Amino acid sequence: MKVALVLVAVALTGCAVKSTMHVSTATGEIRNCSAHGWGWIGTPMALSIHRSCTDSMRSIGYVPLDDVEPAILLLDTDPPGAQFFSGPTAQELRPIGVSPIKLVHPQRSRSWASECFQAKKHGYKDSEIDCRGPLWGDRIVSIKLSQ
């Protein structure tokens, strides 16, 4: 009898914990949809609440963070073949490669921090240091070098 009661209790209970991070495709703002519940009523309600929140987020331009394509960094110079330098400030530039350069965001994100860039090529004047603010999306830097 006790075994039967335990089996019935187990069959009637359950739990759900659902959480999905969403990001705005326009601003990069992050919001979370989460719900939890237990029991034969609470579990389906939690799943329904989470689904409703996710649908609402999509309707206002948010997508699940797992669905976000990472941003691309495109660095180009005219003429090509210049050494590119980048860093968080103009005083902290370090070499990152020779143009043209195409890189995927290192954290597979779409959100770029402020960053400064400079290009140098033998026979040309060093470019001015180009500092850019935070950005959501692909970052494109194109520098024309002069002799």
MDTraj code that builds the backbone (N, CA, C; nanometers):
import mdtraj as md
import numpy as np

residues = "MET LYS VAL ALA LEU VAL LEU VAL ALA VAL ALA LEU THR GLY CYS ALA VAL LYS SER THR MET HIS VAL SER THR ALA THR GLY GLU ILE ARG ASN CYS SER ALA HIS GLY TRP GLY TRP ILE GLY THR PRO MET ALA LEU SER ILE HIS ARG SER CYS THR ASP SER MET ARG SER ILE GLY TYR VAL PRO LEU ASP ASP VAL GLU PRO ALA ILE LEU LEU LEU ASP THR ASP PRO PRO GLY ALA GLN PHE PHE SER GLY PRO THR ALA GLN GLU LEU ARG PRO ILE GLY VAL SER PRO ILE LYS LEU VAL HIS PRO GLN ARG SER ARG SER TRP ALA SER GLU CYS PHE GLN ALA LYS LYS HIS GLY TYR LYS ASP SER GLU ILE ASP CYS ARG GLY PRO LEU TRP GLY ASP ARG ILE VAL SER ILE LYS LEU SER GLN".split()
xyz = np.array([
    [0.0820, -0.1199, 0.0000],
    [0.0000, 0.0000, 0.0000],
    [0.0860, 0.1258, 0.0000],
    [0.1903, 0.1254, 0.0854],
    [0.2779, 0.2416, 0.0930],
    [0.3517, 0.2635, -0.0383],
    [0.3923, 0.1543, -0.1009],
    [0.4624, 0.1629, -0.2284],
    [0.3704, 0.2235, -0.3341],
    [0.2465, 0.1837, -0.3344],
    [0.1499, 0.2370, -0.4309],
    [0.1302, 0.3866, -0.4099],
    [0.1202, 0.4298, -0.2853],
    [0.1048, 0.5731, -0.2557],
    [0.2272, 0.6520, -0.3014],
    [0.3450, 0.5981, -0.2798],
    [0.4679, 0.6651, -0.3229],
    [0.4713, 0.6754, -0.4748],
    [0.4335, 0.5694, -0.5446],
    [0.4321, 0.5720, -0.6909],
    [0.3308, 0.6735, -0.7436],
    [0.2156, 0.6828, -0.6831],
    [0.1151, 0.7818, -0.7231],
    [0.1670, 0.9225, -0.6967],
    [0.2281, 0.9426, -0.5813],
    [0.2826, 1.0753, -0.5477],
    [0.3902, 1.1168, -0.6474],
    [0.4772, 1.0237, -0.6824],
    [0.5825, 1.0537, -0.7792],
    [0.5228, 1.0842, -0.9154],
    [0.4210, 1.0102, -0.9548],
    [0.3580, 1.0313, -1.0857],
    [0.2883, 1.1661, -1.0933],
    [0.2395, 1.2168, -0.9814],
    [0.1654, 1.3432, -0.9805],
    [0.2545, 1.4642, -0.9563],
    [0.3791, 1.4434, -0.9262],
    [0.4677, 1.5566, -0.9002],
    [0.5692, 1.5697, -1.0118],
    [0.6291, 1.6812, -1.0153],
    [0.7342, 1.7107, -1.1120],
    [0.7825, 1.8509, -1.0835],
    [0.8860, 1.8896, -1.1485],
    [0.9315, 2.0279, -1.1305],
    [0.9908, 2.0779, -1.2621],
    [0.9881, 2.2071, -1.2759],
    [1.0464, 2.2698, -1.3952],
    [1.1157, 2.3975, -1.3531],
    [1.2352, 2.4146, -1.4017],
    [1.3092, 2.5396, -1.3863],
    [1.3584, 2.5743, -1.5256],
    [1.3115, 2.6849, -1.5790],
    [1.3447, 2.7233, -1.7167],
    [1.3927, 2.8677, -1.7137],
    [1.5058, 2.8932, -1.7756],
    [1.5617, 3.0274, -1.7806],
    [1.6317, 3.0479, -1.9151],
    [1.6007, 3.1600, -1.9819],
    [1.6623, 3.1917, -2.1101],
    [1.6996, 3.3392, -2.1124],
    [1.8270, 3.3664, -2.1396],
    [1.8732, 3.5045, -2.1538],
    [1.8414, 3.5503, -2.2955],
    [1.7900, 3.6744, -2.3077],
    [1.7576, 3.7336, -2.4374],
    [1.8347, 3.8634, -2.4534],
    [1.8698, 3.8955, -2.5769],
    [1.9436, 4.0185, -2.6048],
    [1.8706, 4.0965, -2.7130],
    [1.8678, 4.2295, -2.6974],
    [1.8055, 4.3154, -2.7977],
    [1.8973, 4.3239, -2.9183],
    [1.8417, 4.2994, -3.0374],
    [1.9228, 4.3066, -3.1587],
    [1.9572, 4.4511, -3.1931],
    [1.8875, 4.5480, -3.1344],
    [1.9136, 4.6890, -3.1630],
    [2.0130, 4.7514, -3.0657],
    [2.0045, 4.7157, -2.9367],
    [2.0839, 4.7859, -2.8356],
    [2.1845, 4.6989, -2.7619],
    [2.1658, 4.5673, -2.7654],
    [2.2530, 4.4781, -2.6901],
    [2.2082, 4.4584, -2.5463],
    [2.0967, 4.5213, -2.5066],
    [2.0444, 4.5062, -2.3708],
    [2.0047, 4.3602, -2.3490],
    [2.0322, 4.3102, -2.2295],
    [2.0037, 4.1708, -2.1980],
    [1.8917, 4.1631, -2.0943],
    [1.7976, 4.0736, -2.1187],
    [1.6871, 4.0459, -2.0263],
    [1.6733, 3.8949, -2.0105],
    [1.6154, 3.8543, -1.8996],
    [1.6028, 3.7125, -1.8705],
    [1.4558, 3.6727, -1.8602],
    [1.4202, 3.5599, -1.9159],
    [1.2900, 3.4965, -1.8957],
    [1.3156, 3.3738, -1.8103],
    [1.2544, 3.3693, -1.6938],
    [1.2709, 3.2495, -1.6113],
    [1.1409, 3.2193, -1.5390],
    [1.1184, 3.0930, -1.5123],
    [1.0004, 3.0474, -1.4396],
    [1.0339, 2.9137, -1.3754],
    [0.9698, 2.8886, -1.2638],
    [0.9873, 2.7595, -1.1989],
    [0.8545, 2.7167, -1.1363],
    [0.8361, 2.5899, -1.1236],
    [0.7150, 2.5375, -1.0624],
    [0.7336, 2.3917, -1.0291],
    [0.6468, 2.3414, -0.9432],
    [0.6528, 2.1997, -0.9093],
    [0.5113, 2.1469, -0.8957],
    [0.5014, 2.0189, -0.9063],
    [0.3713, 1.9550, -0.8955],
    [0.3021, 1.9449, -1.0300],
    [0.1898, 1.8786, -1.0298],
    [0.1192, 1.8545, -1.1551],
    [0.0552, 1.9790, -1.2116],
    [0.0383, 2.0825, -1.1324],
    [-0.0123, 2.2104, -1.1842],
    [0.1044, 2.3080, -1.2084],
    [0.1952, 2.3149, -1.1148],
    [0.3047, 2.4123, -1.1225],
    [0.4013, 2.3905, -1.2374],
    [0.4310, 2.2650, -1.2688],
    [0.5260, 2.2356, -1.3765],
    [0.4772, 2.2852, -1.5120],
    [0.3559, 2.2478, -1.5567],
    [0.3115, 2.2997, -1.6866],
    [0.2905, 2.4513, -1.6858],
    [0.2502, 2.5064, -1.5686],
    [0.2335, 2.6520, -1.5617],
    [0.3677, 2.7229, -1.5802],
    [0.4734, 2.6708, -1.5179],
    [0.6059, 2.7320, -1.5315],
    [0.6518, 2.7279, -1.6770],
    [0.6308, 2.6153, -1.7424],
    [0.6705, 2.6040, -1.8829],
    [0.5899, 2.6997, -1.9704],
    [0.4612, 2.7155, -1.9417],
    [0.3765, 2.8077, -2.0171],
    [0.4187, 2.9531, -1.9945],
    [0.4479, 2.9878, -1.8709],
    [0.4926, 3.1250, -1.8394],
    [0.6235, 3.1551, -1.9118],
    [0.7166, 3.0601, -1.9100],
    [0.8448, 3.0813, -1.9778],
    [0.8241, 3.0992, -2.1281],
    [0.7408, 3.0142, -2.1883],
    [0.7131, 3.0242, -2.3320],
    [0.6491, 3.1592, -2.3654],
    [0.5570, 3.2045, -2.2825],
    [0.4915, 3.3334, -2.3041],
    [0.5920, 3.4488, -2.2943],
    [0.6811, 3.4431, -2.1973],
    [0.7841, 3.5473, -2.1824],
    [0.8763, 3.5486, -2.3041],
    [0.9184, 3.4311, -2.3480],
    [1.0060, 3.4211, -2.4652],
    [0.9373, 3.4767, -2.5900],
    [0.8089, 3.4437, -2.6081],
    [0.7342, 3.4978, -2.7222],
    [0.7249, 3.6502, -2.7144],
    [0.7009, 3.7040, -2.5943],
    [0.6940, 3.8494, -2.5755],
    [0.8275, 3.9159, -2.6075],
    [0.9365, 3.8546, -2.5634],
    [1.0700, 3.9098, -2.5905],
    [1.0960, 3.9147, -2.7406],
    [1.0620, 3.8075, -2.8102],
    [1.0812, 3.8040, -2.9563],
    [0.9978, 3.9121, -3.0250],
    [0.8774, 3.9363, -2.9760],
    [0.7888, 4.0345, -3.0405],
    [0.8418, 4.1780, -3.0294],
    [0.9301, 4.2038, -2.9325],
    [0.9861, 4.3390, -2.9189],
    [1.1337, 4.3456, -2.9595],
    [1.1792, 4.2449, -3.0346],
    [1.3132, 4.2507, -3.0929],
    [1.4239, 4.1857, -3.0138],
    [1.3910, 4.1020, -2.9163],
    [1.4926, 4.0291, -2.8411],
    [1.5032, 3.8877, -2.8966],
    [1.6234, 3.8327, -2.8929],
    [1.6443, 3.6945, -2.9359],
    [1.7197, 3.6208, -2.8253],
    [1.7010, 3.4900, -2.8167],
    [1.7782, 3.4139, -2.7174],
    [1.9282, 3.4329, -2.7413],
    [2.0003, 3.4509, -2.6344],
    [2.1443, 3.4763, -2.6434],
    [2.2160, 3.3657, -2.7206],
    [2.1701, 3.2424, -2.7092],
    [2.2332, 3.1309, -2.7809],
    [2.2164, 3.1420, -2.9321],
    [2.1175, 3.2208, -2.9793],
    [2.0920, 3.2348, -3.1227],
    [2.1684, 3.3508, -3.1866],
    [2.2446, 3.4260, -3.1071],
    [2.3132, 3.5453, -3.1581],
    [2.4379, 3.5047, -3.2364],
    [2.4476, 3.5576, -3.3576],
    [2.5679, 3.5375, -3.4387],
    [2.6770, 3.6304, -3.3851],
    [2.7983, 3.5820, -3.3659],
    [2.9035, 3.6702, -3.3160],
    [2.9373, 3.7800, -3.4168],
    [2.9788, 3.8945, -3.3634],
    [3.0148, 4.0079, -3.4476],
    [3.1485, 3.9819, -3.5170],
    [3.1693, 4.0571, -3.6249],
    [3.2923, 4.0479, -3.7044],
    [3.3666, 4.1806, -3.6919],
    [3.4975, 4.1726, -3.6856],
    [3.5839, 4.2904, -3.6915],
    [3.6526, 4.2886, -3.8272],
    [3.6260, 4.3919, -3.9082],
    [3.6893, 4.4046, -4.0399],
    [3.7832, 4.5246, -4.0371],
    [3.9100, 4.4998, -4.0645],
    [4.0113, 4.6048, -4.0661],
    [4.0739, 4.6078, -4.2046],
    [4.0736, 4.7272, -4.2660],
    [4.1238, 4.7382, -4.4022],
    [4.2018, 4.8671, -4.4174],
    [4.2987, 4.8659, -4.5057],
    [4.3746, 4.9873, -4.5368],
    [4.3859, 5.0033, -4.6880],
    [4.4037, 5.1272, -4.7268],
    [4.4321, 5.1598, -4.8670],
    [4.5666, 5.2300, -4.8660],
    [4.6707, 5.1659, -4.9146],
    [4.6810, 5.0346, -4.9773],
    [4.6792, 4.9225, -4.8731],
    [4.6478, 4.8007, -4.9168],
    [4.6500, 4.6868, -4.8244],
    [4.7928, 4.6540, -4.7824],
    [4.8046, 4.5686, -4.6805],
    [4.9355, 4.5229, -4.6364],
    [4.9947, 4.6028, -4.5221],
    [4.9157, 4.6888, -4.4596],
    [4.9654, 4.7677, -4.3463],
    [4.9510, 4.6882, -4.2169],
    [5.0420, 4.7130, -4.1238],
    [5.0341, 4.6526, -3.9909],
    [4.9275, 4.7279, -3.9117],
    [4.8310, 4.6545, -3.8559],
    [4.7257, 4.7157, -3.7740],
    [4.7617, 4.7008, -3.6279],
    [4.7317, 4.8050, -3.5511],
    [4.7500, 4.8064, -3.4065],
    [4.6159, 4.8391, -3.3437],
    [4.5876, 4.7792, -3.2287],
    [4.4642, 4.8122, -3.1573],
    [4.4887, 4.8021, -3.0079],
    [4.3999, 4.8677, -2.9331],
    [4.4089, 4.8636, -2.7877],
    [4.2949, 4.9417, -2.7258],
    [4.2765, 4.9267, -2.5950],
    [4.1672, 4.9956, -2.5271],
    [4.1847, 5.1474, -2.5221],
    [4.3090, 5.1929, -2.5309],
    [4.3371, 5.3370, -2.5346],
    [4.4470, 5.3628, -2.6376],
    [4.4679, 5.4896, -2.6708],
    [4.5717, 5.5265, -2.7674],
    [4.7115, 5.4923, -2.7160],
    [4.7281, 5.4843, -2.5856],
    [4.8589, 5.4549, -2.5264],
    [4.8852, 5.3043, -2.5131],
    [4.7864, 5.2212, -2.5402],
    [4.8010, 5.0766, -2.5197],
    [4.7838, 4.9975, -2.6488],
    [4.8317, 5.0515, -2.7600],
    [4.8167, 4.9830, -2.8886],
    [4.9144, 4.8664, -2.8994],
    [4.8677, 4.7575, -2.9580],
    [4.9523, 4.6408, -2.9807],
    [4.9235, 4.5879, -3.1210],
    [5.0221, 4.5263, -3.1853],
    [4.9994, 4.4756, -3.3216],
    [4.8996, 4.3601, -3.3211],
    [4.8101, 4.3589, -3.4234],
    [4.7126, 4.2497, -3.4314],
    [4.7133, 4.1797, -3.5669],
    [4.7888, 4.2330, -3.6635],
    [4.7947, 4.1657, -3.7923],
    [4.8104, 4.2633, -3.9071],
    [4.8161, 4.2083, -4.0276],
    [4.8362, 4.2861, -4.1496],
    [4.7045, 4.2893, -4.2274],
    [4.6695, 4.4108, -4.2748],
    [4.5418, 4.4280, -4.3453],
    [4.5452, 4.3609, -4.4827],
    [4.4313, 4.3138, -4.5291],
    [4.2997, 4.3176, -4.4641],
    [4.2875, 4.2079, -4.3577],
    [4.2099, 4.2396, -4.2524],
    [4.1917, 4.1474, -4.1394],
    [4.0421, 4.1268, -4.1178],
    [4.0042, 4.0018, -4.0972],
    [3.8654, 3.9699, -4.0620],
    [3.8695, 3.8742, -3.9438],
    [3.8146, 3.9179, -3.8308],
    [3.8166, 3.8377, -3.7087],
    [3.6760, 3.8245, -3.6512],
    [3.6483, 3.7118, -3.5884],
    [3.5236, 3.6930, -3.5149],
    [3.5467, 3.7452, -3.3733],
    [3.4437, 3.8071, -3.3153],
    [3.4549, 3.8606, -3.1788],
    [3.5133, 3.7533, -3.0871],
    [3.6146, 3.7866, -3.0068],
    [3.6823, 3.6850, -2.9252],
    [3.5918, 3.6156, -2.8227],
    [3.4863, 3.6836, -2.7745],
    [3.3926, 3.6205, -2.6813],
    [3.2659, 3.5727, -2.7527],
    [3.2684, 3.5721, -2.8867],
    [3.1540, 3.5323, -2.9683],
    [3.0310, 3.6158, -2.9353],
    [3.0534, 3.7427, -2.9047],
    [2.9483, 3.8378, -2.8699],
    [2.9224, 3.9299, -2.9887],
    [2.8307, 4.0238, -2.9723],
    [2.8088, 4.1291, -3.0717],
    [2.8388, 4.2648, -3.0103],
    [2.8826, 4.2651, -2.8862],
    [2.9064, 4.3893, -2.8133],
    [3.0563, 4.4188, -2.8050],
    [3.0968, 4.5308, -2.8668],
    [3.2377, 4.5713, -2.8660],
    [3.2588, 4.6798, -2.7612],
    [3.3685, 4.6735, -2.6905],
    [3.4084, 4.7797, -2.5985],
    [3.4741, 4.8911, -2.6796],
    [3.4999, 5.0039, -2.6151],
    [3.5746, 5.1120, -2.6802],
    [3.7118, 5.0593, -2.7193],
    [3.7607, 5.1026, -2.8356],
    [3.8890, 5.0526, -2.8842],
    [3.9513, 5.1549, -2.9785],
    [4.0836, 5.1598, -2.9790],
    [4.1572, 5.2507, -3.0670],
    [4.2356, 5.1688, -3.1694],
    [4.2544, 5.2289, -3.2891],
    [4.3213, 5.1603, -3.3990],
    [4.4220, 5.2538, -3.4651],
    [4.5283, 5.1939, -3.5210],
    [4.6265, 5.2679, -3.5997],
    [4.6860, 5.1709, -3.7019],
    [4.7209, 5.2252, -3.8190],
    [4.7836, 5.1441, -3.9235],
    [4.9179, 5.2055, -3.9614],
    [5.0156, 5.1177, -3.9884],
    [5.1499, 5.1624, -4.0279],
    [5.1985, 5.0747, -4.1427],
    [5.2612, 5.1424, -4.2422],
    [5.3181, 5.0684, -4.3544],
    [5.4438, 5.1412, -4.4000],
    [5.5472, 5.0625, -4.4274],
    [5.6735, 5.1196, -4.4733],
    [5.6497, 5.2015, -4.6009],
    [5.7029, 5.3233, -4.6042],
    [5.6879, 5.4108, -4.7196],
    [5.5662, 5.5018, -4.7100],
    [5.4865, 5.4874, -4.6032],
    [5.3669, 5.5698, -4.5822],
    [5.3722, 5.6311, -4.4425],
    [5.3013, 5.7421, -4.4259],
    [5.2897, 5.8040, -4.2939],
    [5.2031, 5.7151, -4.2056],
    [5.2398, 5.7074, -4.0768],
    [5.1545, 5.6351, -3.9826],
    [5.0177, 5.7032, -3.9791],
    [4.9129, 5.6259, -3.9736],
    [4.7788, 5.6849, -3.9691],
    [4.7567, 5.7526, -3.8343],
    [4.6585, 5.8386, -3.8314],
    [4.6140, 5.8942, -3.7036],
    [4.5569, 5.7788, -3.6217],
    [4.5560, 5.7941, -3.4909],
    [4.4939, 5.6941, -3.4048],
    [4.3435, 5.7189, -3.4073],
    [4.2687, 5.6162, -3.4412],
    [4.1230, 5.6227, -3.4567],
    [4.0591, 5.5490, -3.3390],
    [4.0015, 5.6256, -3.2445],
    [3.9370, 5.5644, -3.1281],
    [3.7869, 5.5583, -3.1503],
    [3.7290, 5.4424, -3.1233],
    [3.5866, 5.4175, -3.1433],
    [3.5214, 5.3837, -3.0092],
    [3.3972, 5.4263, -2.9928],
    [3.3214, 5.3973, -2.8714],
    [3.2614, 5.2578, -2.8737],
    [3.1886, 5.2234, -2.7685],
    [3.1227, 5.0925, -2.7637],
    [3.0279, 5.0764, -2.8820],
    [3.0112, 4.9529, -2.9262],
    [2.9295, 4.9260, -3.0445],
    [2.8635, 4.7907, -3.0317],
    [2.7400, 4.7803, -3.0810],
    [2.6681, 4.6536, -3.0921],
    [2.6622, 4.6192, -3.2399],
    [2.7238, 4.5098, -3.2792],
    [2.7217, 4.4683, -3.4188],
    [2.8621, 4.4547, -3.4748],
    [2.8709, 4.4477, -3.6071],
    [3.0013, 4.4357, -3.6722],
    [3.0772, 4.5670, -3.6636],
    [3.2077, 4.5585, -3.6411],
    [3.2929, 4.6783, -3.6368],
    [3.3782, 4.6786, -3.7626],
    [3.3700, 4.7888, -3.8390],
    [3.4451, 4.8031, -3.9638],
    [3.5337, 4.9255, -3.9517],
    [3.6634, 4.9065, -3.9715],
    [3.7600, 5.0163, -3.9666],
    [3.8359, 5.0156, -4.0977],
    [3.8286, 5.1271, -4.1692],
    [3.8986, 5.1404, -4.2959],
    [3.9858, 5.2668, -4.2889],
    [4.1145, 5.2510, -4.3168],
    [4.2088, 5.3622, -4.3038],
    [4.2802, 5.3816, -4.4379],
    [4.2827, 5.5073, -4.4851],
    [4.3573, 5.5420, -4.6059],
    [4.4910, 5.6006, -4.5640],
    [4.5993, 5.5375, -4.6083],
    [4.7331, 5.5832, -4.5743],
    [4.7823, 5.6807, -4.6802],
    [4.8609, 5.7794, -4.6348],
    [4.9181, 5.8757, -4.7314],
    [5.0702, 5.8674, -4.7245],
    [5.1332, 5.9083, -4.8380],
    [5.2801, 5.9004, -4.8443],
    [5.3428, 6.0274, -4.7957],
])
top = md.Topology()
chain = top.add_chain()
for i, resn in enumerate(residues, 1):
    res = top.add_residue(resn, chain, resSeq=i)
    for name in ("N", "CA", "C"):
        top.add_atom(name, md.element.get_by_symbol(name[0]), res)
traj = md.Trajectory(xyz[None], top)
